[in-house]
Amino acid sequence: MEDDTYRFGEFSMSPRERRLFRNGESVLLPPKAFDAMYLLVRSHGNLISRAEMFSALWPGVHVEEANLTNSSCSCERCWATMQFRLFPNLGIDLLCP
């Protein structure tokens, strides 16, 4: 993982420490939810397909669609203030300010 801290809107993310902050306050995320958020943050401006998310979050493992949904739901308290572009049947893109 990279050592850089990512800043986007009211959030900052430290991949090295695996920590997410909102206005300086720590936001607790389950490990896979953090990984999903990190993937979207470091790929901002690029469309991430469901297949790419599965491959990045569960490499070499067959998982059900519900696993991705559960990871996404864990991020909802953060995602409510972020902007995304959703492309039905294609993927998702995080629009970082």
SVG drawing of the C-alpha trace seen along z (x, -y; Angstrom):
<svg xmlns="http://www.w3.org/2000/svg" viewBox="-28 -20 33 39">
<polyline fill="none" stroke="black" stroke-width="0.4" points="0.0,0.0 1.0,-3.5 2.2,-5.8 0.4,-8.9 -2.6,-10.3 -5.6,-10.9 -7.8,-14.0 -11.2,-14.3 -13.9,-16.6 -14.2,-16.3 -12.4,-13.0 -8.8,-11.9 -7.5,-8.4 -4.2,-6.8 -3.7,-3.5 -0.6,-2.8 -2.5,-3.0 -5.7,-1.7 -7.6,-4.6 -10.3,-6.9 -11.1,-10.3 -14.0,-12.6 -13.3,-16.2 -10.4,-14.8 -12.6,-12.2 -11.8,-8.5 -14.4,-6.6 -14.4,-2.8 -14.8,-0.6 -14.6,3.2 -11.5,4.3 -13.2,5.1 -15.2,1.8 -11.9,-0.1 -10.4,1.8 -13.5,0.9 -13.2,-2.7 -9.5,-2.7 -9.9,-1.2 -12.5,-3.9 -10.4,-6.7 -7.1,-5.8 -9.0,-5.2 -11.1,-8.4 -12.0,-9.6 -11.9,-6.0 -14.8,-3.7 -14.4,-0.6 -16.5,2.3 -18.1,4.9 -15.7,7.5 -12.7,5.3 -14.0,4.7 -14.5,8.5 -11.0,9.1 -9.4,6.5 -11.3,7.3 -11.3,11.1 -8.5,12.1 -8.8,15.7 -11.8,16.4 -15.4,17.0 -17.8,14.8 -21.4,14.0 -22.8,10.6 -24.0,10.1 -20.3,9.8 -19.8,6.7 -23.2,5.3 -22.3,5.9 -19.0,4.0 -20.8,1.2 -23.4,0.9 -20.6,0.7 -19.4,-2.5 -22.8,-4.2 -22.2,-6.5 -19.2,-7.9 -20.7,-7.7 -23.7,-9.8 -21.5,-13.0 -19.5,-11.8 -20.5,-12.0 -20.5,-9.0 -21.3,-8.3 -23.1,-5.0 -23.2,-3.3 -25.8,-0.6 -24.3,2.8 -20.9,1.2 -19.6,-0.1 -19.0,-3.1 -16.7,-6.1 -16.0,-8.3 -15.9,-12.0 -13.4,-13.5 -13.6,-17.2"/>
</svg>
